[in-house]
């Protein structure tokens, strides 16, 4: 996990926010995919990849913050 310690926190925050909100119109992909997951319509491989792609920076940010806190 040393590689995550080398990522600057500010950069990771910016990337996480950008990816969580992209594209800005008509609706962020992450929000759209989470709604699809809740309704049970997240079945296409591209949609599953999209959910993973847009949420990965948030997961990395959470891991980084837990490592900084401890």
Number of C-alpha atoms within 10 A of each C-alpha: 8 6 6 14 13 9 13 10 15 10 10 18 16 13 16 21 15 15 20 21 16 16 12 11 8 8 11 16 22 21 16 15 21 15 13 16 15 9 9 9 12 17 10 9 9 10 18 14 12 16 21 14 15 23 20 15 20 18 13 16 22 15 15 19 13 10 12 10 7 5
